[in-house]
Amino acid sequence: MNETTLKVEGMTCNHCKAAVEGALTELEGVESAIVSLQDHRVDVIHTDKISIQKMVEAIEEQGYDVNA
Ligand SMILES: [Cu+2]
């Protein structure tokens, strides 16, 4: 398993947290995703099967910006 931390802008409440975590955990290869609203980030545990770009796209589709 790999761990990737992404900086995410625009998450303000538990709805945002659930939207981002849900979008990521739906992806094949993602084991878990945990958002820290305070730190503006999400920690993702995932296999080699999924690219970081895929995760970024899933977050952006929910309406949030990812800082590489
Ligand atoms: Cu929100």
N, CA, C, O and the ligand as a Tripos MOL2 file, in Angstrom:
@<TRIPOS>MOLECULE
protein
  273   271    69     0     0
PROTEIN
NO_CHARGES

@<TRIPOS>ATOM
      1 N           0.8400   -1.2040    0.0000 N.3       1 MET1
      2 CA          0.0000    0.0000    0.0000 C.3       1 MET1
      3 C           0.8760    1.2560    0.0000 C.2       1 MET1
      4 O           1.9540    1.2940    0.5930 O.2       1 MET1
      5 N           0.3800    2.2570   -0.6740 N.am      2 ASN2
      6 CA          1.0390    3.5640   -0.7120 C.3       2 ASN2
      7 C           0.1860    4.5740    0.0280 C.2       2 ASN2
      8 O          -1.0300    4.4190    0.1390 O.2       2 ASN2
      9 N           0.8300    5.6010    0.5270 N.am      3 GLU3
     10 CA          0.0840    6.7030    1.1190 C.3       3 GLU3
     11 C           0.4240    7.9770    0.3730 C.2       3 GLU3
     12 O           1.5930    8.3270    0.2140 O.2       3 GLU3
     13 N          -0.6220    8.6730   -0.0860 N.am      4 THR4
     14 CA         -0.4560    9.9400   -0.7860 C.3       4 THR4
     15 C          -1.2500   11.0080   -0.0600 C.2       4 THR4
     16 O          -2.4160   10.8070    0.2810 O.2       4 THR4
     17 N          -0.6140   12.1410    0.1730 N.am      5 THR5
     18 CA         -1.3040   13.2720    0.7770 C.3       5 THR5
     19 C          -1.5030   14.3490   -0.2730 C.2       5 THR5
     20 O          -0.5540   14.7810   -0.9280 O.2       5 THR5
     21 N          -2.7580   14.7790   -0.4260 N.am      6 LEU6
     22 CA         -3.0740   15.8350   -1.3930 C.3       6 LEU6
     23 C          -3.5860   17.0600   -0.6480 C.2       6 LEU6
     24 O          -4.3790   16.9480    0.2870 O.2       6 LEU6
     25 N          -3.1290   18.2200   -1.0720 N.am      7 LYS7
     26 CA         -3.6180   19.4780   -0.5180 C.3       7 LYS7
     27 C          -4.8730   19.8730   -1.2810 C.2       7 LYS7
     28 O          -4.8480   19.9910   -2.5060 O.2       7 LYS7
     29 N          -5.9660   20.0780   -0.5630 N.am      8 VAL8
     30 CA         -7.2490   20.3690   -1.1930 C.3       8 VAL8
     31 C          -7.7930   21.6920   -0.6630 C.2       8 VAL8
     32 O          -7.8980   21.9040    0.5450 O.2       8 VAL8
     33 N          -8.1320   22.5700   -1.5940 N.am      9 GLU9
     34 CA         -8.6900   23.8720   -1.2240 C.3       9 GLU9
     35 C         -10.2040   23.8510   -1.3390 C.2       9 GLU9
     36 O         -10.7540   23.2200   -2.2410 O.2       9 GLU9
     37 N         -10.8710   24.5330   -0.4370 N.am     10 GLY10
     38 CA        -12.3100   24.7490   -0.5630 C.3      10 GLY10
     39 C         -13.1810   23.8690    0.3110 C.2      10 GLY10
     40 O         -14.4010   24.0300    0.3160 O.2      10 GLY10
     41 N         -12.5870   22.9420    1.0530 N.am     11 MET11
     42 CA        -13.3870   22.0920    1.9290 C.3      11 MET11
     43 C         -13.6290   22.8430    3.2400 C.2      11 MET11
     44 O         -12.6850   23.2540    3.9150 O.2      11 MET11
     45 N         -14.9000   23.0140    3.5870 N.am     12 THR12
     46 CA        -15.2140   23.8440    4.7570 C.3      12 THR12
     47 C         -16.0140   23.1310    5.8370 C.2      12 THR12
     48 O         -16.0200   23.5720    6.9860 O.2      12 THR12
     49 N         -16.6890   22.0400    5.4950 N.am     13 CYS13
     50 CA        -17.5720   21.4330    6.4910 C.3      13 CYS13
     51 C         -17.6100   19.9200    6.3080 C.2      13 CYS13
     52 O         -16.9220   19.3680    5.4490 O.2      13 CYS13
     53 N         -18.4100   19.2680    7.1160 N.am     14 ASN14
     54 CA        -18.4680   17.8100    7.0630 C.3      14 ASN14
     55 C         -19.0710   17.2940    5.7690 C.2      14 ASN14
     56 O         -18.8060   16.1620    5.3650 O.2      14 ASN14
     57 N         -19.8780   18.1170    5.1190 N.am     15 HIS15
     58 CA        -20.3900   17.7220    3.8060 C.3      15 HIS15
     59 C         -19.2370   17.6220    2.8070 C.2      15 HIS15
     60 O         -19.1490   16.6630    2.0400 O.2      15 HIS15
     61 N         -18.3730   18.6070    2.8270 N.am     16 CYS16
     62 CA        -17.2010   18.6030    1.9430 C.3      16 CYS16
     63 C         -16.3180   17.3940    2.2390 C.2      16 CYS16
     64 O         -15.8520   16.7050    1.3320 O.2      16 CYS16
     65 N         -16.1070   17.1590    3.5080 N.am     17 LYS17
     66 CA        -15.2750   16.0190    3.9370 C.3      17 LYS17
     67 C         -15.8440   14.7160    3.3930 C.2      17 LYS17
     68 O         -15.1130   13.8880    2.8480 O.2      17 LYS17
     69 N         -17.1600   14.5380    3.5460 N.am     18 ALA18
     70 CA        -17.8040   13.3100    3.0880 C.3      18 ALA18
     71 C         -17.7660   13.1970    1.5700 C.2      18 ALA18
     72 O         -17.5920   12.1010    1.0350 O.2      18 ALA18
     73 N         -17.9260   14.3190    0.8700 N.am     19 ALA19
     74 CA        -17.9210   14.2920   -0.6000 C.3      19 ALA19
     75 C         -16.5580   13.8580   -1.1250 C.2      19 ALA19
     76 O         -16.4780   13.0340   -2.0360 O.2      19 ALA19
     77 N         -15.4990   14.4010   -0.5630 N.am     20 VAL20
     78 CA        -14.1480   14.0720   -1.0250 C.3      20 VAL20
     79 C         -13.7720   12.6450   -0.6300 C.2      20 VAL20
     80 O         -13.2320   11.8920   -1.4410 O.2      20 VAL20
     81 N         -14.0540   12.2840    0.5940 N.am     21 GLU21
     82 CA        -13.7340   10.9180    1.0340 C.3      21 GLU21
     83 C         -14.5240    9.8930    0.2300 C.2      21 GLU21
     84 O         -13.9930    8.8470   -0.1440 O.2      21 GLU21
     85 N         -15.7900   10.1940   -0.0340 N.am     22 GLY22
     86 CA        -16.6340    9.2710   -0.7860 C.3      22 GLY22
     87 C         -16.1760    9.1110   -2.2170 C.2      22 GLY22
     88 O         -16.1400    7.9970   -2.7410 O.2      22 GLY22
     89 N         -15.8210   10.2280   -2.8630 N.am     23 ALA23
     90 CA        -15.3810   10.1770   -4.2630 C.3      23 ALA23
     91 C         -14.1000    9.3590   -4.3790 C.2      23 ALA23
     92 O         -13.9190    8.6150   -5.3430 O.2      23 ALA23
     93 N         -13.2200    9.4970   -3.4050 N.am     24 LEU24
     94 CA        -11.9430    8.7750   -3.4730 C.3      24 LEU24
     95 C         -12.1230    7.2850   -3.1740 C.2      24 LEU24
     96 O         -11.5580    6.4430   -3.8720 O.2      24 LEU24
     97 N         -12.8960    6.9590   -2.1560 N.am     25 THR25
     98 CA        -13.0040    5.5470   -1.7920 C.3      25 THR25
     99 C         -13.7990    4.7510   -2.8300 C.2      25 THR25
    100 O         -13.7240    3.5220   -2.8590 O.2      25 THR25
    101 N         -14.5580    5.4450   -3.6790 N.am     26 GLU26
    102 CA        -15.2450    4.7680   -4.7880 C.3      26 GLU26
    103 C         -14.2750    4.2720   -5.8510 C.2      26 GLU26
    104 O         -14.5970    3.3520   -6.6030 O.2      26 GLU26
    105 N         -13.1000    4.8680   -5.9190 N.am     27 LEU27
    106 CA        -12.1450    4.5240   -6.9700 C.3      27 LEU27
    107 C         -11.5020    3.1770   -6.6920 C.2      27 LEU27
    108 O         -11.1730    2.8470   -5.5520 O.2      27 LEU27
    109 N         -11.3280    2.3940   -7.7770 N.am     28 GLU28
    110 CA        -10.6560    1.1160   -7.6170 C.3      28 GLU28
    111 C          -9.1950    1.3670   -7.2460 C.2      28 GLU28
    112 O          -8.5060    2.1650   -7.8820 O.2      28 GLU28
    113 N          -8.7450    0.6810   -6.2190 N.am     29 GLY29
    114 CA         -7.3600    0.8380   -5.7890 C.3      29 GLY29
    115 C          -7.2050    1.7080   -4.5610 C.2      29 GLY29
    116 O          -6.1420    1.7300   -3.9390 O.2      29 GLY29
    117 N          -8.2660    2.4310   -4.2050 N.am     30 VAL30
    118 CA         -8.1990    3.2530   -2.9980 C.3      30 VAL30
    119 C          -8.7210    2.4530   -1.8120 C.2      30 VAL30
    120 O          -9.8430    1.9480   -1.8170 O.2      30 VAL30
    121 N          -7.8840    2.3590   -0.8140 N.am     31 GLU31
    122 CA         -8.2290    1.5960    0.3840 C.3      31 GLU31
    123 C          -8.9670    2.4920    1.3790 C.2      31 GLU31
    124 O          -9.9990    2.1090    1.9300 O.2      31 GLU31
    125 N          -8.4270    3.6810    1.5970 N.am     32 SER32
    126 CA         -9.0940    4.6030    2.5100 C.3      32 SER32
    127 C          -8.6900    6.0290    2.1840 C.2      32 SER32
    128 O          -7.6420    6.2750    1.5880 O.2      32 SER32
    129 N          -9.5390    6.9580    2.5830 N.am     33 ALA33
    130 CA         -9.2740    8.3850    2.3680 C.3      33 ALA33
    131 C          -9.7840    9.1230    3.5980 C.2      33 ALA33
    132 O         -10.9410    8.9780    3.9940 O.2      33 ALA33
    133 N          -8.9040    9.9110    4.1910 N.am     34 ILE34
    134 CA         -9.2880   10.6470    5.3930 C.3      34 ILE34
    135 C          -8.9470   12.1200    5.2150 C.2      34 ILE34
    136 O          -7.7890   12.4950    5.0260 O.2      34 ILE34
    137 N          -9.9910   12.9440    5.2820 N.am     35 VAL35
    138 CA         -9.8340   14.3890    5.1200 C.3      35 VAL35
    139 C          -9.5680   15.0410    6.4750 C.2      35 VAL35
    140 O         -10.1920   14.7080    7.4830 O.2      35 VAL35
    141 N          -8.6270   15.9760    6.4650 N.am     36 SER36
    142 CA         -8.4760   16.8830    7.6010 C.3      36 SER36
    143 C          -8.9100   18.2660    7.1440 C.2      36 SER36
    144 O          -8.2070   18.9220    6.3750 O.2      36 SER36
    145 N         -10.0710   18.7090    7.6180 N.am     37 LEU37
    146 CA        -10.5720   20.0330    7.2380 C.3      37 LEU37
    147 C          -9.6180   21.1120    7.7220 C.2      37 LEU37
    148 O          -9.3480   22.0780    7.0080 O.2      37 LEU37
    149 N          -9.1150   20.9480    8.9200 N.am     38 GLN38
    150 CA         -8.2410   21.9460    9.5250 C.3      38 GLN38
    151 C          -6.9500   22.1200    8.7200 C.2      38 GLN38
    152 O          -6.4510   23.2340    8.5620 O.2      38 GLN38
    153 N          -6.4260   21.0180    8.2220 N.am     39 ASP39
    154 CA         -5.1470   21.0580    7.5020 C.3      39 ASP39
    155 C          -5.3280   21.1490    5.9830 C.2      39 ASP39
    156 O          -4.3410   21.1720    5.2480 O.2      39 ASP39
    157 N          -6.5820   21.2020    5.5030 N.am     40 HIS40
    158 CA         -6.8560   21.3230    4.0670 C.3      40 HIS40
    159 C          -6.1720   20.2180    3.2830 C.2      40 HIS40
    160 O          -5.4980   20.4770    2.2850 O.2      40 HIS40
    161 N          -6.3460   18.9980    3.7350 N.am     41 ARG41
    162 CA         -5.6720   17.9190    3.0270 C.3      41 ARG41
    163 C          -6.4490   16.6160    3.1540 C.2      41 ARG41
    164 O          -7.3380   16.4650    3.9920 O.2      41 ARG41
    165 N          -6.0740   15.6770    2.2790 N.am     42 VAL42
    166 CA         -6.6400   14.3310    2.3910 C.3      42 VAL42
    167 C          -5.4940   13.3310    2.3050 C.2      42 VAL42
    168 O          -4.6260   13.4310    1.4380 O.2      42 VAL42
    169 N          -5.5080   12.3780    3.2070 N.am     43 ASP43
    170 CA         -4.5200   11.2990    3.2180 C.3      43 ASP43
    171 C          -5.1750   10.0720    2.6070 C.2      43 ASP43
    172 O          -6.1990    9.5930    3.0930 O.2      43 ASP43
    173 N          -4.5730    9.5700    1.5390 N.am     44 VAL44
    174 CA         -5.1510    8.4400    0.8060 C.3      44 VAL44
    175 C          -4.2270    7.2270    0.9220 C.2      44 VAL44
    176 O          -3.0230    7.3200    0.6840 O.2      44 VAL44
    177 N          -4.8080    6.1060    1.2870 N.am     45 ILE45
    178 CA         -4.0850    4.8270    1.2700 C.3      45 ILE45
    179 C          -4.5530    4.0790    0.0310 C.2      45 ILE45
    180 O          -5.7520    3.8810   -0.1640 O.2      45 ILE45
    181 N          -3.6110    3.6670   -0.8010 N.am     46 HIS46
    182 CA         -3.9990    3.0890   -2.0950 C.3      46 HIS46
    183 C          -2.9440    2.1200   -2.6140 C.2      46 HIS46
    184 O          -1.8110    2.0870   -2.1350 O.2      46 HIS46
    185 N          -3.3460    1.3370   -3.6000 N.am     47 THR47
    186 CA         -2.4290    0.3940   -4.2470 C.3      47 THR47
    187 C          -1.7140    1.0810   -5.4090 C.2      47 THR47
    188 O          -1.9240    2.2650   -5.6750 O.2      47 THR47
    189 N          -0.8650    0.3120   -6.0950 N.am     48 ASP48
    190 CA         -0.1740    0.8360   -7.2790 C.3      48 ASP48
    191 C          -1.1120    0.9460   -8.4750 C.2      48 ASP48
    192 O          -0.7520    1.5390   -9.4930 O.2      48 ASP48
    193 N          -2.3070    0.3840   -8.3620 N.am     49 LYS49
    194 CA         -3.2420    0.3280   -9.4910 C.3      49 LYS49
    195 C          -3.8000    1.6810   -9.8630 C.2      49 LYS49
    196 O          -4.2810    1.8620  -10.9820 O.2      49 LYS49
    197 N          -3.7490    2.6310   -8.9560 N.am     50 ILE50
    198 CA         -4.3950    3.9080   -9.2330 C.3      50 ILE50
    199 C          -3.3630    5.0270   -9.2950 C.2      50 ILE50
    200 O          -2.4310    5.0820   -8.4930 O.2      50 ILE50
    201 N          -3.5540    5.9280  -10.2790 N.am     51 SER51
    202 CA         -2.6370    7.0530  -10.4310 C.3      51 SER51
    203 C          -3.1050    8.2270   -9.5820 C.2      51 SER51
    204 O          -4.2860    8.3570   -9.2600 O.2      51 SER51
    205 N          -2.1590    9.0640   -9.2350 N.am     52 ILE52
    206 CA         -2.4890   10.2660   -8.4700 C.3      52 ILE52
    207 C          -3.4140   11.1660   -9.2890 C.2      52 ILE52
    208 O          -4.3010   11.8270   -8.7490 O.2      52 ILE52
    209 N          -3.1860   11.1740  -10.6040 N.am     53 GLN53
    210 CA         -4.0400   11.9960  -11.4710 C.3      53 GLN53
    211 C          -5.5100   11.5990  -11.3420 C.2      53 GLN53
    212 O          -6.3900   12.4600  -11.3420 O.2      53 GLN53
    213 N          -5.7710   10.3080  -11.2330 N.am     54 LYS54
    214 CA         -7.1550    9.8390  -11.0760 C.3      54 LYS54
    215 C          -7.7740   10.3710   -9.7900 C.2      54 LYS54
    216 O          -8.9430   10.7560   -9.7570 O.2      54 LYS54
    217 N          -6.9810   10.3850   -8.7530 N.am     55 MET55
    218 CA         -7.4830   10.8930   -7.4620 C.3      55 MET55
    219 C          -7.7640   12.3880   -7.5590 C.2      55 MET55
    220 O          -8.7850   12.8740   -7.0730 O.2      55 MET55
    221 N          -6.8500   13.1040   -8.1900 N.am     56 VAL56
    222 CA         -7.0200   14.5520   -8.3500 C.3      56 VAL56
    223 C          -8.3020   14.8300   -9.1280 C.2      56 VAL56
    224 O          -9.0820   15.7070   -8.7540 O.2      56 VAL56
    225 N          -8.5180   14.0870  -10.2050 N.am     57 GLU57
    226 CA         -9.7170   14.2940  -11.0190 C.3      57 GLU57
    227 C         -10.9940   14.0330  -10.2060 C.2      57 GLU57
    228 O         -11.9730   14.7700  -10.3240 O.2      57 GLU57
    229 N         -10.9730   12.9870   -9.3890 N.am     58 ALA58
    230 CA        -12.1530   12.6650   -8.5810 C.3      58 ALA58
    231 C         -12.4720   13.7970   -7.6070 C.2      58 ALA58
    232 O         -13.6380   14.1160   -7.3750 O.2      58 ALA58
    233 N         -11.4390   14.3930   -7.0460 N.am     59 ILE59
    234 CA        -11.6420   15.5110   -6.1130 C.3      59 ILE59
    235 C         -12.1540   16.7380   -6.8660 C.2      59 ILE59
    236 O         -13.0720   17.4220   -6.4120 O.2      59 ILE59
    237 N         -11.5480   17.0040   -8.0170 N.am     60 GLU60
    238 CA        -11.9570   18.1770   -8.8060 C.3      60 GLU60
    239 C         -13.3960   18.0480   -9.2950 C.2      60 GLU60
    240 O         -14.1170   19.0410   -9.4000 O.2      60 GLU60
    241 N         -13.8060   16.8180   -9.5940 N.am     61 GLU61
    242 CA        -15.1930   16.5950  -10.0240 C.3      61 GLU61
    243 C         -16.1890   16.9680   -8.9370 C.2      61 GLU61
    244 O         -17.3380   17.3020   -9.2270 O.2      61 GLU61
    245 N         -15.7530   16.9100   -7.7030 N.am     62 GLN62
    246 CA        -16.6260   17.2960   -6.5780 C.3      62 GLN62
    247 C         -16.6210   18.8170   -6.3700 C.2      62 GLN62
    248 O         -17.3770   19.3390   -5.5500 O.2      62 GLN62
    249 N         -15.7760   19.5100   -7.1070 N.am     63 GLY63
    250 CA        -15.7820   20.9770   -7.0350 C.3      63 GLY63
    251 C         -14.6900   21.5880   -6.1770 C.2      63 GLY63
    252 O         -14.7700   22.7580   -5.8030 O.2      63 GLY63
    253 N         -13.6660   20.7980   -5.8620 N.am     64 TYR64
    254 CA        -12.5780   21.3220   -5.0290 C.3      64 TYR64
    255 C         -11.2810   21.3710   -5.8340 C.2      64 TYR64
    256 O         -11.0960   20.6280   -6.7970 O.2      64 TYR64
    257 N         -10.3950   22.2650   -5.4120 N.am     65 ASP65
    258 CA         -9.1210   22.4200   -6.1070 C.3      65 ASP65
    259 C          -8.0180   21.6740   -5.3710 C.2      65 ASP65
    260 O          -7.9350   21.6950   -4.1430 O.2      65 ASP65
    261 N          -7.1740   21.0140   -6.1570 N.am     66 VAL66
    262 CA         -6.0400   20.2950   -5.5820 C.3      66 VAL66
    263 C          -4.7580   21.0460   -5.9240 C.2      66 VAL66
    264 O          -4.5160   21.3860   -7.0820 O.2      66 VAL66
    265 N          -3.9530   21.2960   -4.9180 N.am     67 ASN67
    266 CA         -2.6320   21.8910   -5.1240 C.3      67 ASN67
    267 C          -1.6000   20.7920   -5.1530 C.2      67 ASN67
    268 O          -1.4290   20.0670   -4.1730 O.2      67 ASN67
    269 N          -0.9040   20.6600   -6.2810 N.am     68 ALA68
    270 CA          0.0630   19.5700   -6.4320 C.3      68 ALA68
    271 C           1.2270   19.7150   -5.4490 C.2      68 ALA68
    272 O           2.1340   18.8830   -5.4390 O.2      68 ALA68
    273 CU        -18.8490   21.7730    3.0470 Cu       69 CU69
@<TRIPOS>BOND
     1     1     2 1
     2     2     3 1
     3     3     4 2
     4     3     5 am
     5     5     6 1
     6     6     7 1
     7     7     8 2
     8     7     9 am
     9     9    10 1
    10    10    11 1
    11    11    12 2
    12    11    13 am
    13    13    14 1
    14    14    15 1
    15    15    16 2
    16    15    17 am
    17    17    18 1
    18    18    19 1
    19    19    20 2
    20    19    21 am
    21    21    22 1
    22    22    23 1
    23    23    24 2
    24    23    25 am
    25    25    26 1
    26    26    27 1
    27    27    28 2
    28    27    29 am
    29    29    30 1
    30    30    31 1
    31    31    32 2
    32    31    33 am
    33    33    34 1
    34    34    35 1
    35    35    36 2
    36    35    37 am
    37    37    38 1
    38    38    39 1
    39    39    40 2
    40    39    41 am
    41    41    42 1
    42    42    43 1
    43    43    44 2
    44    43    45 am
    45    45    46 1
    46    46    47 1
    47    47    48 2
    48    47    49 am
    49    49    50 1
    50    50    51 1
    51    51    52 2
    52    51    53 am
    53    53    54 1
    54    54    55 1
    55    55    56 2
    56    55    57 am
    57    57    58 1
    58    58    59 1
    59    59    60 2
    60    59    61 am
    61    61    62 1
    62    62    63 1
    63    63    64 2
    64    63    65 am
    65    65    66 1
    66    66    67 1
    67    67    68 2
    68    67    69 am
    69    69    70 1
    70    70    71 1
    71    71    72 2
    72    71    73 am
    73    73    74 1
    74    74    75 1
    75    75    76 2
    76    75    77 am
    77    77    78 1
    78    78    79 1
    79    79    80 2
    80    79    81 am
    81    81    82 1
    82    82    83 1
    83    83    84 2
    84    83    85 am
    85    85    86 1
    86    86    87 1
    87    87    88 2
    88    87    89 am
    89    89    90 1
    90    90    91 1
    91    91    92 2
    92    91    93 am
    93    93    94 1
    94    94    95 1
    95    95    96 2
    96    95    97 am
    97    97    98 1
    98    98    99 1
    99    99   100 2
   100    99   101 am
   101   101   102 1
   102   102   103 1
   103   103   104 2
   104   103   105 am
   105   105   106 1
   106   106   107 1
   107   107   108 2
   108   107   109 am
   109   109   110 1
   110   110   111 1
   111   111   112 2
   112   111   113 am
   113   113   114 1
   114   114   115 1
   115   115   116 2
   116   115   117 am
   117   117   118 1
   118   118   119 1
   119   119   120 2
   120   119   121 am
   121   121   122 1
   122   122   123 1
   123   123   124 2
   124   123   125 am
   125   125   126 1
   126   126   127 1
   127   127   128 2
   128   127   129 am
   129   129   130 1
   130   130   131 1
   131   131   132 2
   132   131   133 am
   133   133   134 1
   134   134   135 1
   135   135   136 2
   136   135   137 am
   137   137   138 1
   138   138   139 1
   139   139   140 2
   140   139   141 am
   141   141   142 1
   142   142   143 1
   143   143   144 2
   144   143   145 am
   145   145   146 1
   146   146   147 1
   147   147   148 2
   148   147   149 am
   149   149   150 1
   150   150   151 1
   151   151   152 2
   152   151   153 am
   153   153   154 1
   154   154   155 1
   155   155   156 2
   156   155   157 am
   157   157   158 1
   158   158   159 1
   159   159   160 2
   160   159   161 am
   161   161   162 1
   162   162   163 1
   163   163   164 2
   164   163   165 am
   165   165   166 1
   166   166   167 1
   167   167   168 2
   168   167   169 am
   169   169   170 1
   170   170   171 1
   171   171   172 2
   172   171   173 am
   173   173   174 1
   174   174   175 1
   175   175   176 2
   176   175   177 am
   177   177   178 1
   178   178   179 1
   179   179   180 2
   180   179   181 am
   181   181   182 1
   182   182   183 1
   183   183   184 2
   184   183   185 am
   185   185   186 1
   186   186   187 1
   187   187   188 2
   188   187   189 am
   189   189   190 1
   190   190   191 1
   191   191   192 2
   192   191   193 am
   193   193   194 1
   194   194   195 1
   195   195   196 2
   196   195   197 am
   197   197   198 1
   198   198   199 1
   199   199   200 2
   200   199   201 am
   201   201   202 1
   202   202   203 1
   203   203   204 2
   204   203   205 am
   205   205   206 1
   206   206   207 1
   207   207   208 2
   208   207   209 am
   209   209   210 1
   210   210   211 1
   211   211   212 2
   212   211   213 am
   213   213   214 1
   214   214   215 1
   215   215   216 2
   216   215   217 am
   217   217   218 1
   218   218   219 1
   219   219   220 2
   220   219   221 am
   221   221   222 1
   222   222   223 1
   223   223   224 2
   224   223   225 am
   225   225   226 1
   226   226   227 1
   227   227   228 2
   228   227   229 am
   229   229   230 1
   230   230   231 1
   231   231   232 2
   232   231   233 am
   233   233   234 1
   234   234   235 1
   235   235   236 2
   236   235   237 am
   237   237   238 1
   238   238   239 1
   239   239   240 2
   240   239   241 am
   241   241   242 1
   242   242   243 1
   243   243   244 2
   244   243   245 am
   245   245   246 1
   246   246   247 1
   247   247   248 2
   248   247   249 am
   249   249   250 1
   250   250   251 1
   251   251   252 2
   252   251   253 am
   253   253   254 1
   254   254   255 1
   255   255   256 2
   256   255   257 am
   257   257   258 1
   258   258   259 1
   259   259   260 2
   260   259   261 am
   261   261   262 1
   262   262   263 1
   263   263   264 2
   264   263   265 am
   265   265   266 1
   266   266   267 1
   267   267   268 2
   268   267   269 am
   269   269   270 1
   270   270   271 1
   271   271   272 2
@<TRIPOS>SUBSTRUCTURE
     1 MET1         2 RESIDUE 1 A MET
     2 ASN2         6 RESIDUE 1 A ASN
     3 GLU3        10 RESIDUE 1 A GLU
     4 THR4        14 RESIDUE 1 A THR
     5 THR5        18 RESIDUE 1 A THR
     6 LEU6        22 RESIDUE 1 A LEU
     7 LYS7        26 RESIDUE 1 A LYS
     8 VAL8        30 RESIDUE 1 A VAL
     9 GLU9        34 RESIDUE 1 A GLU
    10 GLY10       38 RESIDUE 1 A GLY
    11 MET11       42 RESIDUE 1 A MET
    12 THR12       46 RESIDUE 1 A THR
    13 CYS13       50 RESIDUE 1 A CYS
    14 ASN14       54 RESIDUE 1 A ASN
    15 HIS15       58 RESIDUE 1 A HIS
    16 CYS16       62 RESIDUE 1 A CYS
    17 LYS17       66 RESIDUE 1 A LYS
    18 ALA18       70 RESIDUE 1 A ALA
    19 ALA19       74 RESIDUE 1 A ALA
    20 VAL20       78 RESIDUE 1 A VAL
    21 GLU21       82 RESIDUE 1 A GLU
    22 GLY22       86 RESIDUE 1 A GLY
    23 ALA23       90 RESIDUE 1 A ALA
    24 LEU24       94 RESIDUE 1 A LEU
    25 THR25       98 RESIDUE 1 A THR
    26 GLU26      102 RESIDUE 1 A GLU
    27 LEU27      106 RESIDUE 1 A LEU
    28 GLU28      110 RESIDUE 1 A GLU
    29 GLY29      114 RESIDUE 1 A GLY
    30 VAL30      118 RESIDUE 1 A VAL
    31 GLU31      122 RESIDUE 1 A GLU
    32 SER32      126 RESIDUE 1 A SER
    33 ALA33      130 RESIDUE 1 A ALA
    34 ILE34      134 RESIDUE 1 A ILE
    35 VAL35      138 RESIDUE 1 A VAL
    36 SER36      142 RESIDUE 1 A SER
    37 LEU37      146 RESIDUE 1 A LEU
    38 GLN38      150 RESIDUE 1 A GLN
    39 ASP39      154 RESIDUE 1 A ASP
    40 HIS40      158 RESIDUE 1 A HIS
    41 ARG41      162 RESIDUE 1 A ARG
    42 VAL42      166 RESIDUE 1 A VAL
    43 ASP43      170 RESIDUE 1 A ASP
    44 VAL44      174 RESIDUE 1 A VAL
    45 ILE45      178 RESIDUE 1 A ILE
    46 HIS46      182 RESIDUE 1 A HIS
    47 THR47      186 RESIDUE 1 A THR
    48 ASP48      190 RESIDUE 1 A ASP
    49 LYS49      194 RESIDUE 1 A LYS
    50 ILE50      198 RESIDUE 1 A ILE
    51 SER51      202 RESIDUE 1 A SER
    52 ILE52      206 RESIDUE 1 A ILE
    53 GLN53      210 RESIDUE 1 A GLN
    54 LYS54      214 RESIDUE 1 A LYS
    55 MET55      218 RESIDUE 1 A MET
    56 VAL56      222 RESIDUE 1 A VAL
    57 GLU57      226 RESIDUE 1 A GLU
    58 ALA58      230 RESIDUE 1 A ALA
    59 ILE59      234 RESIDUE 1 A ILE
    60 GLU60      238 RESIDUE 1 A GLU
    61 GLU61      242 RESIDUE 1 A GLU
    62 GLN62      246 RESIDUE 1 A GLN
    63 GLY63      250 RESIDUE 1 A GLY
    64 TYR64      254 RESIDUE 1 A TYR
    65 ASP65      258 RESIDUE 1 A ASP
    66 VAL66      262 RESIDUE 1 A VAL
    67 ASN67      266 RESIDUE 1 A ASN
    68 ALA68      270 RESIDUE 1 A ALA
    69 CU69       273 GROUP 0 **** ****
